Amino acid sequence: MLSNLAARDVETLIHPYTNLATFRETGSLVLERGHGVWVYDSDGRPYLEGMAGLWCTALGYSNEELVEAAREQMSRLPFTHLFSGRSHDPAIELAETLKELMPVPTSKIFFTSSGSEANDTQVKLTWYLNNALGRPTKKKIICHRKGYHGVTVATASMTGLPANHADWDLPLPGFLHTGCPHHYRFGEAGETEGAFAARLADELDALIQREGPDTVAAFVAEPILGAGGAIVPPAGYYAGIQAVLERYDVRFIADEVICGFGRLGTWFGAEAMGMRPDSLTFAKALTSGYMPLGGISIDEPLYREMVSQSAKLGTFGHGTTYSGHPVACAVALKTIAIYRRDGIVEGVAAKAPHFQARLSALADHPIVGEARGVGLIGGIEIVACKRTKRQYDPKAGVAARCVAFAQAEGLIVRFLAGDRIAVCPPLVIAPAEIDTLFDRLGRALDRTRAWIA
Ligand code: PLP
């Protein structure tokens, strides 16, 4: 029975990242099907999916080749695990393909089912590595304020957002946060982006010194901070950060869950943002969001220690039932084959100037303080005063209201803390659809301005 879905939803489901107090009034948007960059609600109304689902449906909806890859694997071998040396061809082939693609020296691939599990694995392996190396105190993990790395106990601790900490008894001890590389919001009056980047590198250096370099194990960072507000760090920022990490022998991990697989017009965000990490975390666009799959790259020095730990302890004591699920791996293989065959990453680079021009033009809107992005991702910040960058009272929910107006215009975008709005459409979006997206977003901003007045 498909009638009254929204009413039944309110009575039965707990929704992630939803205000459960107001949800009974605001209700749900029940989506039923999708095609290309469009999704349709249960009344048949179309929406341009300006968020690629949750930053993931890179190839858009209804891609029959992905459906067929899943169907074929589902009927041949729907499940086998990778425990105790058990294996299957999609996982082996996908690991080989990913090793070729990784922008950093990679010895092996470890699969998970989500970005959270993958980052959780990064933390555990960092601890495991330093125990193997006889550095039992070198365990602290540093991330960005406003960074997002997931929701498990460890990855919510890594995440630098208040909603993930308040009343959750997090972050756990040993998880630290350093300055958010957002010049528009945190740069001082008259400070250039270069000086701001240098100041943040100094801040990280001082934090590591204060904590003691022999206690700091890893720094984990997104190339562009997604859920924190689609924030673009200043040019050269990561070069300064890397110099600090090298000074103190701190492992550098790039969280590519959003930026991986073409979002910035390069295969990985690390390439676009000048990062040289030791390891990458990936998920989302690996399967174009069609199946849950994530993973991490394992460098040779880490692999060697993992082998010697197994020799000592008797096993590698980590992994989940669905690590490297065969149907998910088959879909990922097909997704990457399409990225390669159709030149999807090059296509992003070609479309990016148009997308970024339309995005930056929004900065002229009377209630927009910043509009900035890279590739096919961008963030805008709504402000009460453009000159002073003063924000509206968070309780007014201005960005949330703008997103609701966008939805009424037939556009899905996402509001984030600090009155920011993220735009992150499927990578297959056509130039005319980019125009539709920004035309509708512009009208939503106009309606928000009228609503405020
Ligand atoms: N890392 C980043 C950068 C993310 O954006 C996300 C999710 O949005 C995660 C990790 C967590 O991934 P998941 O929601 O699949 O657990």
Boltz pocket constraint, residues with backbone or C-beta under 6 A from the ligand:
constraints:
  - pocket:
      binder: B
      contacts: [[A, 54], [A, 113], [A, 114], [A, 115], [A, 116], [A, 117], [A, 119], [A, 148], [A, 149], [A, 150], [A, 151], [A, 222], [A, 226], [A, 227], [A, 255], [A, 256], [A, 257], [A, 258], [A, 283]]
      max_distance: 6.0
